Amino acid sequence: MMDDFRLKIILSVLGGIIFSFVFILLAFALPITERHTLIVKPKGVLEKVSEAARK
């Protein structure tokens, strides 16, 4: 019969493996959505200068 320490080690390793497989499967199962950003044209002179400085 196994002693308690070995049983705890085996159960914790198996639990970690199952836990990681769940997250790996979720990563493949969940869809990735793309975010669409709206580009707003600058209105004033300061906004135009700021936009030009960013590029």
Secondary structure, 3 states (H helix, E strand, C coil): CCCHHHHHHHHHHHHHHHHHHHHHHHHHHCCCCCCCCCCCCCCCHHHHHHHHHHC
